[in-house]
Amino acid sequence: MLTESKVVLITGISSGFGKETAKQLANRGHVVYGTLRKVTDVEPKINVLLMDLTDTESVRLAVKNVLQREGKIDVLINNAGMHLGGPIEMTPAEDFERQMLTGFNGLVHLTQAALPAMRQQGEGMIINISSIGGLMGLPFQGFYSAAKFAIEGFSEALRMEVTPFNIRVVVINPGDFRTNNTLNRKNAVNSGPYSDQFHKTLAVIEKDEKEGWHPEILALKICKIIENRHPRQRYIIGSPDQKLAVILKRLLPTSLFRRMLGSHYGIVR
C-alpha cells in the first residue's frame, strides 16, 4: 500500500519503457498522465494527453491540462524520443535535427514548462531517461548518442540550479532492453561506402536489443525511485557486461576502450 500517491507526467507511453512504466505506476496507485502523439489504446487507469514534443505550444498545453486537473505535478518522467541509426556522414539534416528536437529539445521545453509548478510546490522530481549510449559514443548511432550526451550535461546543470527548491533530478541509463527500438529505428543508409560495415554493426546492435531485458524491469525500478525519499542521482540499469563497460570507459585509456567497443560491434582497422 502506498503511503503517498503522486501525480506523474510521463512522455511516450505508446510502447516500451513509457508504456510499461505508466502501467506499473498506475497499478501502484499513482495518478498517471501519459503523453502520445496520436490516439492509441492504453491502460484504462492512465490519463492520456495528446502532445508533440516538437511543438512547444502542445507541450505547454499538456502541462497546463495536468495542473488544472490536479493542481500539481510531483514527478516528470522525460522518456519519449526516437532512435536514429546510420553513419554520421550520410545522415540527412532533417533526420538528425528531428533526433535532437525529439530526444533533447522537447525534453528541455517540457522541463521548462513543469518547473514553475514544482518550484511553487517546494518539491518535485524530474527523471530523465538517458542511455548507456549517453555515456559512450556508439558507432552508427552517433546522433542518438549525441542527444543522450546532451541530456547528461543538461541534467547535471539543472540538478544544481533546482537544489534550493527541493527538486531532485535523476538520470537513468538503460542498457539493452526488448523494446520497439529495433522495429522503429530509422536507418539513414542503404548503400554507399559505409554500407557493409553499417549492416554488420547493425546486426550486432539488433542482436543485443533482442536479447535484452524486458521493459518491466526498468519500469519497476522507476517505481522504486519515485517512492524513495532519497533517490540516487544516477541509475545504470543493464546487464553486468554493460555496467562493466561503463566502468571501463572511466578507467581505461581512451584508445584502448575504443578498440574494445569497436571490436564488440565488429569494427576493426
N, C-alpha and C positions, 0 to 999 in steps of 0.2 A: 504493500500500500504506500502510495506517495505521500510524503509529509507536505509537499507543496507542488501544486500544478503550475506549470509555466506556460506562457504564451510564446510559441515558437514560430518564427517565419523561416521557411526553408525553400531554396530555389531548386528548380529542376527535378520535379517528382514524377516525371513520366516513366522513368526506368532507373535501374542501377542503384547507386548509393542513395539518391534522393527518394526514390520510391520506397525502398526498404526502411530508410531512417524515419520517414514520415509515418509509415505504418507502425513501426515499433514505438515511436514516441506517443502516438495517439492511443495505442493499446495500453500504454502505461499511465494514461490519464492526463497527458498534457494536451493543451489546446493548440492544435497544429494548423497553420496556414501554409499551403504549398503552392508554388507557382508553376504554371505551364504556359507554353506559347500558344497552344491550341487545345481545345476541349478533348479530353480522353477520359476513360473510366479510371477512377481511383477508389481507394478505401472510403466507405461512407462516413467514417469518423473524421476525415480530413476536410478542412475548408479550402476550396480551390480558388486561386486567384489567377486570372489570365494576365500575363506580364511578359514583356520582351526586354531582355537586359540591354539590348542595343537602342532602346527608346527611353530616354530619360523621363519623359512625361508618364510613360507607362509605369516606370519604377516608382515615381513619386506617388501616383495614384494607388498603387498596391500598398505602399506603406500607410498612406492616409486611410485606406479602407480598414486595415487591421486596427489602427489606432482609434478610429471611430467606433468600431465594434467592441474592442477590448479595453481601450484606454491605455494600453502599454504594449511593449514588445520586450520580453525578457531575454530572448535568445534569437540571434540571427545566424543562420547557417548558410554561408555562401558556398553552394555546391555546384550550381549549373555551370556548364562550359561546353566546349567542343574539342574534338581530338583530330588534329591535322597531321598527316604523315607525308613524307616525301623529302627529297633533297632541297636544301635551302636555296641553292642557285636556281632551281627550276620552279619554285613555288610562286604562283601569281600573286600580285599585290593584294587583290581583293580577297584571296584566301587567308593570307597571314594577317591582314587587317581585321578580318572577321574573327579570327582566332583571338586576337588581342581585345577586340571590342567585347566579345562574349566572355572570354576567360579572365580578363583583368579589368578593363574599363567598366563593364557592367557591375562587377563586384564593388568597385570604388563608388559608383553612383548609388548603389543600394546601401552601402555602408554609410555614406554621407546623409542619405535620407532617413536612416534609422537612428543615427547618433543623437540628434536633438532630444528625442523622447527618452532615450537611455540616460542622457545627462540629467534631464529633469527628474527622472525616477531616482537618480542617485545610485543606479546599479544596472548591470546588463552583462551579457556575454556575446561575443562575436566569434564564431567558429569558421575559419577559412579552410576549405579543402584544397590543399596543395597536392603534392605528389612526391614520391622519391625522385621523380623527374624534375622537381623543383630544387633538388639538392645536388644534382649532377646532370649535365647536358647529355641527352640521349640521342644517338645517331638516327637521322631520318625522322626525328620528332623534335627538331630544333625549335620550331615556333611554339609547340606545346610546352617544351621546357622553358622557353623564354617567358611565356605567360605565367607559368608557375614560379619561376625565379622572381618575377615582378611581385607576385603575391607575398613571397618571403620577405622582401625588403619593405614592402608596404606594411605588412603585419608587424615587423619589428619596430618601425617608426610609430605606427598607430598605438601599439601597446604602451609606449612611453607617454604619448600625448594624452591618453584617456585614463591613465592610472589615477590621477586626482579625483576622477568622477566615479571610481569604483566599478569601472567597466573592464572586464577581462577579455583578452584576445588570445585565442587558442588556434594553433595551426596543426592540421592533421596531414601527415604524409603517408598516403596509402601506397602499398606496393601493387603487385598484380592481383586483380580480382576479376571474377567472371561477370562482367557487365556487358552492356551493349557497345562498348568502345570498339571492339573488334568489328562489329557489323556496321557501326555508324561512322567509323573513321573515314575522313575524306582524304584520299591519297592524291598527291599532286603530280604524279608522273606515271606514264605507262611505257615510255620509250626514251632513248637518249643515252648519254654517257654514264649516267648513274643507275640505269635501269636494272642491270644484272645484280649489282650489289644491293640495291634497294630491296628488290624482291627476295633476295637471300636473307637480308636482315629482317624484313617484314615477316617472313616465315617464323623466325625466332621470336619476334615480338608477339605474334598471334598465338604461338605455342605457349609462351609464358602466361598470356592472359587466359587462355582456355584452361590451363592447369592451376589458375589462381584460386584464391579463397572465394567463398560465397559472400555477397554483399551484406548478408545478415550479420556477419562477424563485425564488420565496421559499424553497422547500424547500432548494434548492442553496445559497442564501445562508446559511441556518441551519446547514447542514453546515460551511461555511467558518468561521462564527463559533465553533462548538463546537471546531473543530480549530485555532483561532487562539490562541496563547498570550497575546496582548494585545488582546482584542476591544475595540471602542469601547463606550461606554455606550448609544448610540442608533444605530439604523439606520433611515432613512426609505427605504422601498422602493416606488417608484411611478414613474409617468411623469414626464418633465421638467416638464410643466404642474403636476402635483400637488406636486412638490418646490418649484417656484416659488411655489405658493400658500402653503406653509409659511413660506417666506422673507418673502413679502409680508405675511403675518399679523404677523410680528415688526416689520416696518419701517414699514408704513403706519398712518395714523391709524385708529382702530377703526371710526369711522363709514364711512370710505372702503372699507375692506376688507369690511365688512358689506354694503355696496351691491354690491360686485363679486361676492361669493359669492352673494348673493341673486339677482343677475342671471343667474348660471350656472344656478341652479335655477328660473328663471322667476318669481321673486318680485319684483315692482315695486310701489311705492306709487303 
